[in-house]
Amino acid sequence: MLQEFTLSEGKAIINFTLKYCDSRQKILCSYGFNKVIETFIKKLKKEDVIIYDFYIKTFKTDDVFAKTLIEVFKLLSVCDTEEVMRVDNKYNIFFEDKDLFIELIELLYTFWRKLERYTIVHNSIIGDGLQSVRFIQANELFNELVLSLYRRVEETVMGYQHHVYRQLIAGANAGLTLSDISWNCPIEYNGLTTIPFITSVVFNPPFISYTKRNTRDGIFQEHKENPLENIVLNESDWFLFPAKVGNMLTFVYFHKDFMSHGFSLSNLFELAKESEYIGKKPDMIYLFGYPDGHDEKRTFYYKDKKNDILIGYANHCDEIDYFGYMKKMLLTLHNIKQMENDRLPIHGAMVNIALKNGKEANIIIMGDSGAGKSESLEAFRSLNESYIRHMRIIFDDMGYLKKEEDGTIKGYGTEIGAFVRVDDLDPAYAFAQLDRGIYTNPDKINARVTIPAATYDIISRGYKVDYFLYANNYAESIDKISFFTNLPDAIKVFEDGARKAKGTTTEKGLVKSYFANPFGPVQEKEVAQKLIHQYFTDMHKNGVKIGEIHTSLAIDGRAKDGPREAAEELFTLINK
């Protein structure tokens, strides 16, 4: 069972199952509040020396300072300042300079709100709908109590009430319900069975997190030994998100120090239903953030052929503190699995567009990170009023092609959301996503937002491919859309996977990645090559238009106009 309260790496986890504070006094008397005050004073000592020195002259030690501060908060929650000073003159120090004390209160409140704050409820069995509703209500009450406590204490010290109230999220940013569930676990993975499943998620957007890294580096390679065999996970440190990555059931185990990445999965992948994993064996398992004693980054995958499970592994280090390491490993596992099933993974975007004139088309734009996949979709969206009656996003980063029994080639998605650069979104659309988005490092280069983009029903339906285009982000062209007349020429362009790096990874300049997909095809090149030739031949026979779309995304000054112009030309072609 997780502890009542933990605070580490800027993350506070509050266990409502062990301790639920339904009054201000219970909050003030809690272990969690005491821990927050202790940590805050350590921060004050480093960053606000003037305020710290003013009080430490009286209290001498941090422990006494913390203890007395908690006591005065308890008194101020029910008494006025004069009554507090009459209780004990040791509290007078707080009222000698009220402005300084108010500043201290504001700094504490700001410190608390800058933490990533999670609440959990751990059920021994799967909860019903009523339990989920109560969990939401409990989070709302907790938020109200923290807000009212802050306001009561500060207004009592000021001697008057605020005239402007900002209803900020002062309780938890996010909440998780956990349930103990039995699954069909091979003996090699018995050490994972004590970790409860996340069965529901609630959060208050916009959710903002700050991570130690802001880009991803390298590709994931196959490992020859099973990294999970005989590993035993501590229930106090781990969570399990059962995800639907495409049509693959995936168990994602993540360490509490990387909570924001595990939680962000809820906006990117479908949370599997209980009936889909109770007593079942997963297709894939990903262990994210295991402290194996190595300081350097260790990220790889392993094929457990005995149990037919694909394993992903990332050790506990600062290097993996970026959501790209969570997302891209899962996509690598997915793509390798799909290739084993004779399906071709596509790194790109697919959209189903119905135009106002009644015509409809399913378009895939393929390209590696920064080539213009998401930006092209954004351009389609911005042209919505002029051309489009309806637009469905099938995938925004990764999908796969499947040859159906009747010979047609259909595209399927892997994710219900998108992990996109904030700078590449139209400002109006970016602001429109504030009430749904999970933002990462919004003040830095390559700032990202994870937003819902489609339902699982949509991405898993399967759409016949009409246009298959390679995103060329580095070469200008008068014709924004061009089609290949020679199939080998087309295959060569797609297999080369050329693009100009745009800062989404650590790469620079004009780079190539086999089939524009370093998440499976690069590692399994022989299998991928065979599938590429099969699928391109079949698409050509089926009349799929294969070509290039010049997004101009990496050309200075063309990042916005390039994708838009290409989208306009594509719509003109569809209209013919």
GUDRENLUM-321256 format. One record per residue (C-alpha): residue in one letter; x, z, y. Coordinates in steps of 0.25 Angstrom, whole numbers, padded with zeros to 4 digits, always signed. Example, Ala and Ser with C-alpha at 12.3 -4.5 7.8 and 13.67 -1.06 7.14 Angstrom:
BEGIN
A+0049+0031-0018 S+0055+0029-0004 
// end
This chain:
BEGIN
M+0000+0000+0000 L+0005-0004+0014 Q+0008+0008+0023 E-0001+0013+0033 F+0007+0007+0045 T+0020-0001+0045 L+0027-0006+0057 S+0039-0015+0056 E+0044-0029+0061 G+0034-0028+0072 K+0022-0028+0062 A+0013-0016+0061 I+0004-0015+0048 I-0007-0006+0048 N-0014-0002+0035 F-0028+0001+0037 T-0030+0004+0022 L-0021+0016+0024 K-0024+0020+0038 Y-0035+0015+0047 C-0035+0021+0061 D-0050+0021+0066 S-0047+0030+0079 R-0037+0030+0090 Q-0032+0044+0085 K-0030+0039+0071 I-0021+0028+0077 L-0013+0038+0085 C-0011+0047+0073 S-0007+0035+0063 Y+0007+0033+0057 G+0006+0019+0063 F+0004+0023+0077 N+0016+0032+0076 K+0024+0021+0070 V+0021+0012+0081 I+0025+0022+0092 E+0038+0025+0085 T+0041+0010+0084 F+0037+0008+0098 I+0046+0019+0104 K+0058+0013+0096 K+0055+0000+0103 L+0053+0007+0117 K+0067+0013+0115 K+0073-0001+0114 E+0064-0009+0124 D+0058+0000+0134 V+0070+0010+0137 I+0064+0015+0150 I+0051+0020+0144 Y+0058+0025+0132 D+0068+0033+0140 F+0057+0039+0149 Y+0050+0045+0137 I+0062+0048+0127 K+0068+0058+0138 T+0056+0067+0135 F+0054+0065+0120 K+0069+0063+0116 T+0066+0056+0103 D+0058+0044+0099 D+0050+0052+0089 V+0045+0062+0099 F+0042+0051+0109 A+0033+0044+0098 K+0027+0057+0094 T+0023+0061+0108 L+0018+0047+0112 I+0009+0047+0100 E+0004+0061+0104 V+0001+0057+0119 F-0006+0044+0114 K-0015+0053+0105 L-0018+0062+0117 L-0021+0051+0127 S-0031+0045+0117 V-0040+0056+0120 C-0035+0064+0132 D-0031+0060+0146 T-0017+0061+0152 E-0020+0075+0158 E-0025+0081+0145 V-0013+0075+0138 M-0003+0082+0147 R-0010+0095+0145 V-0008+0094+0130 D+0007+0094+0131 N+0016+0092+0143 K+0025+0083+0133 Y+0016+0072+0136 N+0018+0072+0151 I+0029+0062+0150 F+0019+0051+0147 F+0012+0054+0160 E+0024+0056+0169 D+0024+0041+0171 K+0011+0035+0167 D+0015+0021+0169 L+0027+0022+0160 F+0018+0028+0149 I+0008+0017+0151 E+0019+0007+0149 L+0023+0014+0136 I+0009+0013+0131 E+0008-0002+0135 L+0022-0004+0128 L+0017+0003+0115 Y+0004-0005+0115 T+0012-0018+0117 F+0021-0014+0106 W+0010-0012+0097 R+0003-0025+0100 K+0016-0033+0098 L+0017-0029+0084 E+0010-0037+0073 R-0001-0028+0068 Y-0007-0029+0055 T-0018-0021+0048 I-0021-0021+0033 V-0031-0016+0023 H-0027-0015+0009 N-0038-0016-0001 S-0036-0013-0016 I-0047-0024-0019 I-0051-0036-0011 G-0060-0032+0001 D-0073-0038+0004 G-0078-0044+0017 L-0082-0030+0022 Q-0068-0025+0021 S-0063-0037+0029 V-0073-0034+0040 R-0069-0019+0040 F-0055-0023+0041 I-0057-0032+0053 Q-0066-0021+0060 A-0055-0011+0057 N-0044-0020+0064 E-0054-0021+0076 L-0056-0006+0077 F-0041-0004+0075 N-0038-0013+0087 E-0049-0006+0096 L-0042+0007+0093 V-0028+0003+0097 L-0033-0004+0109 S-0042+0008+0113 L-0030+0018+0110 Y-0021+0010+0119 R-0031+0009+0130 R-0035+0024+0130 V-0020+0029+0130 E-0016+0019+0141 E-0029+0021+0150 T-0028+0036+0149 V-0013+0036+0154 M-0017+0027+0165 G-0029+0035+0169 Y-0038+0023+0170 Q-0044+0012+0161 H-0039-0002+0161 H-0048-0013+0168 V-0044-0024+0159 Y-0044-0023+0144 R-0037-0033+0135 Q-0043-0033+0121 L-0030-0036+0113 I-0027-0034+0098 A-0021-0020+0098 G-0024-0017+0083 A-0019-0026+0072 N-0016-0041+0074 A-0020-0044+0059 G-0026-0037+0047 L-0024-0040+0032 T-0033-0035+0021 L-0025-0033+0008 S-0030-0033-0006 D-0024-0029-0020 I-0026-0041-0029 S-0022-0045-0043 W-0016-0059-0045 N-0010-0067-0057 C+0004-0062-0054 P+0015-0067-0064 I+0024-0055-0068 E+0036-0060-0059 Y+0028-0057-0047 N+0022-0043-0051 G+0029-0037-0039 L+0020-0044-0030 T+0007-0039-0035 T+0006-0026-0027 I+0005-0034-0014 P-0010-0035-0009 F-0016-0048-0005 I-0020-0051+0009 T-0035-0054+0008 S-0039-0055+0023 V-0033-0056+0036 V-0038-0053+0050 F-0030-0055+0063 N-0032-0056+0078 P-0026-0069+0084 P-0018-0072+0091 F-0008-0066+0081 I+0006-0066+0087 S+0019-0063+0079 Y+0033-0064+0083 T+0043-0067+0071 K+0058-0067+0070 R+0059-0082+0068 N+0052-0094+0074 T+0057-0105+0065 R+0059-0108+0050 D+0072-0113+0044 G+0075-0121+0031 I+0067-0124+0019 F+0063-0116+0007 Q+0071-0119-0006 E+0068-0116-0021 H+0074-0103-0027 K+0077-0103-0041 E+0074-0088-0043 N+0060-0082-0041 P+0062-0073-0029 L+0049-0065-0032 E+0051-0061-0047 N+0051-0046-0048 I+0050-0043-0033 V+0041-0031-0030 L+0034-0031-0016 N+0031-0018-0009 E+0016-0018-0005 S+0019-0011+0008 D+0027-0023+0013 W+0020-0036+0008 F+0007-0044+0009 L+0001-0055+0001 F-0006-0067+0008 P-0013-0076-0003 A-0012-0089+0004 K-0018-0103+0000 V-0007-0112+0004 G-0014-0126+0002 N-0020-0124-0012 M-0009-0114-0017 L-0012-0099-0018 T+0000-0092-0012 F+0004-0077-0012 V+0012-0075+0001 Y+0019-0061+0001 F+0024-0057+0014 H+0032-0045+0019 K+0025-0036+0030 D+0037-0039+0039 F+0032-0054+0040 M+0017-0050+0041 S+0015-0060+0052 H+0019-0072+0043 G+0010-0067+0032 F-0001-0064+0041 S+0000-0078+0047 L-0003-0085+0034 S-0018-0081+0036 N-0018-0092+0047 L-0010-0102+0039 F-0015-0101+0024 E-0028-0098+0018 L-0029-0084+0013 A-0033-0085-0002 K-0046-0079-0007 E-0045-0068-0017 S-0051-0076-0028 E-0040-0086-0026 Y-0029-0076-0030 I-0035-0065-0038 G-0029-0066-0052 K-0022-0079-0048 K-0008-0083-0047 P-0003-0090-0034 D+0003-0103-0033 M+0014-0098-0023 I+0020-0084-0019 Y+0028-0082-0006 L+0036-0069-0003 F+0039-0069+0011 G+0048-0058+0017 Y+0054-0052+0005 P+0066-0042+0008 D+0076-0047-0002 G+0088-0041+0005 H+0093-0055+0010 D+0094-0056+0025 E+0095-0071+0025 K+0082-0079+0024 R+0078-0083+0009 T+0066-0092+0008 F+0064-0100-0005 Y+0054-0104-0016 Y+0054-0102-0031 K+0046-0110-0041 D+0040-0100-0051 K+0037-0110-0062 K+0033-0100-0072 N+0022-0095-0064 D+0019-0107-0056 I+0021-0100-0043 L+0029-0105-0031 I+0037-0093-0024 G+0041-0093-0010 Y+0051-0082-0005 A+0056-0078+0009 N+0064-0065+0011 H+0063-0055+0022 C+0071-0059+0034 D+0070-0062+0048 E+0072-0077+0045 I+0058-0079+0039 D+0051-0072+0050 Y+0043-0085+0054 F+0030-0090+0048 G+0036-0103+0045 Y+0043-0096+0033 M+0030-0091+0028 K+0022-0104+0030 K+0033-0114+0025 M+0037-0107+0012 L+0022-0107+0008 L+0021-0122+0011 T+0034-0125+0004 L+0028-0117-0009 H+0015-0125-0007 N+0022-0138-0006 I+0030-0136-0018 K+0018-0132-0026 Q+0010-0144-0021 M+0021-0154-0025 E+0021-0148-0039 N+0007-0152-0039 D+0010-0166-0035 R+0005-0164-0021 L+0013-0168-0008 P+0015-0158+0002 I+0014-0163+0017 H+0021-0156+0029 G+0012-0160+0040 A-0002-0160+0045 M-0015-0166+0040 V-0028-0168+0048 N-0042-0173+0045 I-0047-0180+0058 A-0061-0185+0060 L-0062-0194+0073 K-0073-0195+0082 N-0076-0210+0077 G-0078-0205+0063 K-0065-0209+0057 E-0057-0198+0049 A-0043-0197+0045 N-0034-0187+0037 I-0020-0187+0044 I-0007-0181+0039 I+0005-0179+0048 M+0018-0175+0041 G+0030-0169+0046 D+0040-0157+0046 S+0039-0145+0056 G+0038-0150+0070 A+0035-0165+0067 G+0021-0164+0074 K+0011-0161+0063 S+0004-0150+0070 E+0006-0156+0083 S-0001-0169+0078 L-0013-0160+0074 E-0013-0154+0087 A-0013-0167+0094 F-0025-0171+0085 R-0032-0159+0089 S-0030-0161+0104 L-0036-0175+0102 N-0048-0169+0096 E-0058-0172+0107 S-0054-0187+0108 Y-0053-0191+0094 I-0057-0181+0083 R-0070-0177+0078 H-0064-0167+0068 M-0050-0163+0064 R-0046-0155+0051 I-0032-0150+0049 I-0029-0151+0034 F-0014-0146+0036 D-0005-0143+0048 D+0008-0141+0041 M+0007-0143+0026 G-0002-0150+0016 Y-0001-0158+0004 L-0006-0171-0002 K-0013-0172-0015 K-0017-0184-0023 E-0031-0183-0027 E-0037-0188-0040 D-0043-0201-0033 G-0029-0204-0028 T-0031-0200-0013 I-0021-0192-0006 K-0027-0179+0001 G-0020-0169+0010 Y-0022-0154+0009 G-0017-0143+0018 T-0009-0130+0015 E-0013-0121+0027 I-0025-0117+0034 G-0017-0115+0047 A-0006-0120+0055 F+0008-0114+0059 V+0011-0122+0072 R+0019-0122+0084 V+0012-0116+0096 D+0019-0126+0106 D+0014-0138+0098 L-0001-0134+0100 D-0009-0139+0111 P-0010-0126+0121 A-0025-0126+0121 Y-0026-0127+0105 A-0015-0116+0104 F-0023-0106+0113 A-0035-0110+0105 Q-0028-0104+0093 L-0025-0090+0099 D-0037-0084+0092 R-0032-0089+0078 G-0017-0090+0079 I-0005-0083+0073 Y+0006-0085+0083 T+0021-0083+0080 N+0031-0081+0091 P+0023-0088+0102 D+0033-0086+0112 K+0044-0094+0105 I+0048-0108+0101 N+0040-0113+0089 A+0029-0103+0092 R+0019-0104+0081 V+0004-0101+0078 T-0003-0101+0065 I-0017-0105+0066 P-0028-0109+0057 A-0030-0124+0056 A-0040-0127+0044 T-0048-0120+0033 Y-0043-0120+0019 D-0055-0128+0015 I-0050-0140+0024 I-0035-0140+0020 S-0038-0139+0005 R-0049-0150+0005 G-0040-0162+0004 Y-0040-0174+0014 K-0037-0189+0011 V-0024-0193+0019 D-0026-0205+0028 Y-0014-0204+0037 F+0000-0198+0033 L+0009-0198+0045 Y+0023-0193+0047 A+0025-0185+0060 N+0037-0191+0067 N+0041-0181+0079 Y+0054-0187+0084 A+0052-0202+0086 E+0044-0208+0097 S+0035-0220+0093 I+0025-0229+0101 D+0016-0229+0089 K+0013-0214+0086 I+0008-0218+0072 S+0015-0228+0063 F+0012-0231+0048 F+0021-0235+0037 T+0019-0248+0030 N+0030-0245+0020 L+0028-0233+0011 P+0043-0230+0008 D+0045-0230+0023 A+0034-0219+0025 I+0039-0211+0013 K+0053-0211+0020 V+0048-0206+0033 F+0040-0195+0027 E+0051-0191+0017 D+0061-0190+0028 G+0053-0180+0036 A+0060-0182+0049 R+0057-0174+0062 K+0063-0168+0074 A+0064-0153+0073 K+0055-0146+0083 G+0059-0132+0082 T+0049-0127+0072 T+0061-0125+0062 T+0076-0123+0065 E+0079-0138+0063 K+0083-0147+0075 G+0083-0162+0077 L+0078-0173+0068 V+0077-0167+0054 K+0071-0172+0041 S+0064-0164+0030 Y+0060-0171+0017 F+0045-0176+0018 A+0045-0167+0031 N+0042-0155+0022 P+0053-0145+0019 F+0042-0136+0012 G+0042-0142-0002 P+0046-0157-0002 V+0060-0154+0003 Q+0062-0144-0009 E+0055-0152-0019 K+0060-0166-0014 E+0059-0173-0028 V+0045-0169-0030 A+0041-0172-0016 Q+0047-0185-0016 K+0039-0190-0028 L+0026-0185-0022 I+0029-0191-0008 H+0030-0205-0014 Q+0018-0203-0023 Y+0009-0198-0011 F+0014-0208-0001 T+0012-0220-0011 D-0002-0214-0014 M-0005-0213+0001 H-0001-0227+0004 K-0010-0232-0007 N-0021-0224-0002 G-0020-0230+0012 V-0015-0217+0019 K-0008-0222+0032 I+0006-0216+0032 G+0014-0216+0045 E+0021-0208+0056 I+0015-0201+0068 H+0025-0199+0079 T+0022-0185+0085 S+0034-0185+0095 L+0034-0170+0093 A+0049-0168+0094 I+0051-0178+0106 D+0052-0171+0119 G+0040-0170+0127 R+0031-0177+0116 A+0027-0164+0108 K+0013-0165+0114 D+0010-0179+0117 G+0017-0185+0104 P+0007-0179+0094 R-0005-0182+0103 E-0001-0197+0105 A+0001-0198+0090 A-0012-0192+0087 E-0019-0201+0096 E-0013-0213+0090 L-0017-0208+0076 F-0031-0206+0080 T-0031-0221+0085 L-0026-0226+0072 I-0037-0218+0064 N-0048-0223+0074 K-0044-0238+0070 
// end
